Amino acid sequence: MALKHRCKKAPDQGAFFVLGLLLCGGLVSILAGSARAADCPADRTSERVRVVHVYDGDTVKLHDGRRLRLIGIDTPEVSRDGKVSETLAEPAKVALEELLDQHNSILLLRHGQEQRDHYGRLLAHAFLDDGSNVAVHLLERGLATTLVVPPNTWAYDCYQSREDRARTARHGLWALANYQPLESRALPLGTRGFRLVRGQVTEIRQSRHNVWLDLEGPLVIKVGRRDLVNFDPGFPENLTGRRIETRGWIRKDERGLRLNLRHPAAIRVLDRQRR
């Protein structure tokens, strides 16, 4: 699996120069390691496995043929089915390969409460043989974003703090235009994929199976009633008129655009509570 990497000087112009710095600087820092990667340590582990192939920054193949999807993070998609790789997908994949090469391709797994996803992949947090958390390595270099899918919520607040540091420092993905917050009222109807969106909650609507938060502009946030248990009492009524930032995958909806919300990790209030 070993992969040699050389950083070549990019032309000193525009996006190519910025991307060159991201690719070279980000991977050099991966190799250098970080003391903070020992953060978010495992409270327990379930099994020891060997990786035989890396599909992308968050999915690998194990020696027994199982596919493992890392819990708590999401990395850009590599090219498949005719689609081109998303920006920084290859650096995220290479970063994971480098980490595994340095640790004999061995991982210690902490299984999730829900152990399989709808693709049949094993779900687990992964740790290297020195105890460091793979997710933290990727998050702190801006090669991954946090992703909380209930009921697998262990360590989500720890992961979020590591992402926040990378975001503040504009590492990796957080230096890219698509990862900067967009105003909901200015969202084009053709917007798709992962986005951070800011806007005021203008209306809260109820239906039998869902709660709907309307933001300024074409975006509506869908919260399934079964997921309300993940939120504090008073949600979502306490958001009426509030300005929020939310994240997730935007898709087409009959009213315009829709973003599904399942956990409070994907939403934060930006203004103070009105009295």
Protein Blocks (a to p, Z undefined) as FASTA:
>chain_A
ZZcddddddddehjllmmmmmmmmmmmmmmnopfklmgoiafbdfbdcddfbdfblmbcc
dfkopacddehiacddddeehiacdehklmmmmmmmmmmmmnoopacddddfblbdfkop
acdddddfkopafklmmmmnopaccddddfblghklmmmmmmmmmmmnopajlmpfklgc
cdfklpcfkbgcjdddddddfbdcddfkbccdddehjbdcdddfklmmmpcehiaklmgo
pacddeddddddfklpacddfbfklgccfbdcdZZ
